[in-house]
């Protein structure tokens, strides 16, 4: 099975670092920053889309300055403020050791930061490929630009690796992750413990209360 993981809200709780960078940018732009609990509900999209969830009427010029402040503060410092969710290292090691599985990451996080955090935690070697929102720029692809949505990154991975869609599953924590998986025609497993508030009354699909639930899932183990 090809297991494709989201990063923020699925493998790692990076909300504090993202929030601190957002709060820093708010201060630099004389904007009122929401409290952490309110802010966490908006985490998921890349910063250029997340801004409009909090400040829907922000002007384009102010937006560019805000993003610049956010990226500089997060990429140089605040990215370090994160924690792996309970059971993540153990579960990834278990899944990675099985010949049945190949592990990948597709995330809205910058590729280099995601790889850096994985390497520091000695988890990077478990993944075949780590694709951030800027992956094409990261690898120096000609006429490269950032992925505008995760379905494009998923389709890119499937095409580059020649994967069978029936053998692919995306594990993420937001409704946007679900939509992207459906657009790409692959199975989706929601992480209930992440940033998005899921409707858990629907029992038709497998859901993760903790990431360790993957170990006993019949299509993976």
N, C-alpha and C positions, 0 to 999 in steps of 0.2 A: 504494500500500500504506500502511496505517495502522500505523506502527511505535510501539509503546508500550513505553517503557523503565522498568525499575526504576532506582533511583539508587544506593543503598549496595550495593557488591559487584558492580555491573554497569557503571555509569559511573565511579564514584569509590570509591577505597579509603579509607573513612572510619573504619576500624577503630581507629586510634590515638586519635582524638578521642572516639569512643564508649567506648573502654576507659578513657581518662583520667577521663571523667565517671562511669563505673561505679565505678572505683577510688576516686574522691572520695566517692561515696555510701557505699561500703563502709566507708571510714574514718569517716565521720560516724555510721554505724550500728554501729560496732565489729564489722564482719564481715571475714572473711578473703577477700581478692580472689583469684580464680584468675589464673594467668599469662596473658600476652597470647595465646599460641598456642592455649591451651585455650579462652579466651574467644571468639576469632574464630570458632570452630566453631559457636557459638550465635547469632551475629549474623544478623539477618534479621527476626524478629518485632519489633513495637513493644515498648518498654521494659516495659510492664505484663505482657507474656507472656514476654519474655526473662528477667526476674527469676526466674520459676519454673523455667527451664531450669538456672539456676545454684543457686538456693536454693528447692527445691521445697516446703519446709515453712515458708516465711516467713509470719508472721502478717499479717493484713490491715492493722492499724494501722502496723506497721513498714514494710509495703509502700508505703503512701501517703507516709510520710516519705521513704523511699528514692527513690521516683519524683520527689518534689518537689525533693530535692537533685540528682538526676540532671538533670532538666529545666533547673533554674536554672543549673547549671554548664555543661551542654552548650550550651544556647541562647544563653548570654551570652559564652562563651569557647571551649570545646573544639571546637565545630563547625568552627572555622577549621583544625583539624588534619586535613587530608585531601589526597589527591593523585588527579588524574584517572588512570585506567588508560592504559597505553600506547596511543596511536592514537585516543583518544576525541575530542579536538577536531577532528582531521582527518576522522575518519569521520563525525561528526555534521554537519560543514559539507558534506561531499560528499553525504550522504543528503538533507540539508535543501535543497540547491540543485536537486535533481531535482524536476521537476513531478509525478513519479510517486508521491512520498512525502509523507506528513504525519507529523510527529513529536510524540509526547506523552510525558509522564512520569506514572507512578503509583507512589507510594512510601509506605513507612511513616514517612518523615521528615516533620517539620512543614513545611507548605507554604511559609511565609515564609522559612525557612532554606534550603530547596532553591532557591527563586527567587533569594535573595540570592547564593548561591554561583554560580549560573548567570550572573547579571548581572555579577558581579565578573570572571568568565572570558569575558565577551562571547559566551555561548552561549545565553542566554535567548531571543533573537529567533528562534532556530531552531525553537522548540517552539510548537505551537498552544495547548496547555493543559498546565499543571503541576498535578497533583493529589496533595497530601499526605494523610496520614491524617486531618488536621483540616480538609480543604478546605471542607466545608460550613460550618464555623464561621468559616473564613477569609473566605468570601464573604458571611457574614452571613445565611445561609439560615434561614428560620423553623423553629423546633423542631429546630435542627441538633445533630448529635452526630458524634463521630468514626466513621469506617468501622471496623467490627469485623473485617473481613477484606478482602483485596485484590479478591476476586471482586465484592464490592459496589461498590468503586470502579470496576472495569472495566465493570460493567454500567451504572453511572451515566454514565460517559463515552460508552459506546456509545449509550445512550438520548438523552443531551443533544445529541450531535453527529449522531445519525442514521446511525451507521456500519454498514456491511455486515460482519457477523462474519467472512465468508469473506475479507475484505480486511484483517483485523486480525491482528497477531501481537504477543505479549508477549515481551520479552527480559528474562530475570531470572537470578539466580544461585542460588536456593534451591529445595528441593523444594516448599516452600509456594507459591512463585511458579508452579510447574508445576501444582499442584493448583488454584490460583485460576484459571489460564487454562482448564483443563479444565472447571471449574464454569461458566465464562462461555461456553464453547463456541468458544474461539478458539485459534489455533495458538500453540505455545510454543517458544521457542528458548533452550536453557540456555547460560549463560556459564560455561565450565569454570574460568575464572581467578578466580572470585569466592570467597565464603566457604564455600560448601557443597562437600563432597567427592562428586562425581558418579561413578557407575559408567560409565566410558568404554568398556566392552566392547561395549555395545549400539550398533551402527553404523547402526541403522534411521533415526535422526533426525539432522538437521543440528545441529551443536554448534559453539559459538564457542570456539576456542582463544585468539583475540584478537578484540577488537571489530571490527577492520578486516576480518575474514572476511565481515562483512555486505556489504561493497562488491561482492563477486563472487557473492553468493547469488542463484540464478536467479529467485527469486520477488520480489526486491527491486530488483536493479539493472536 
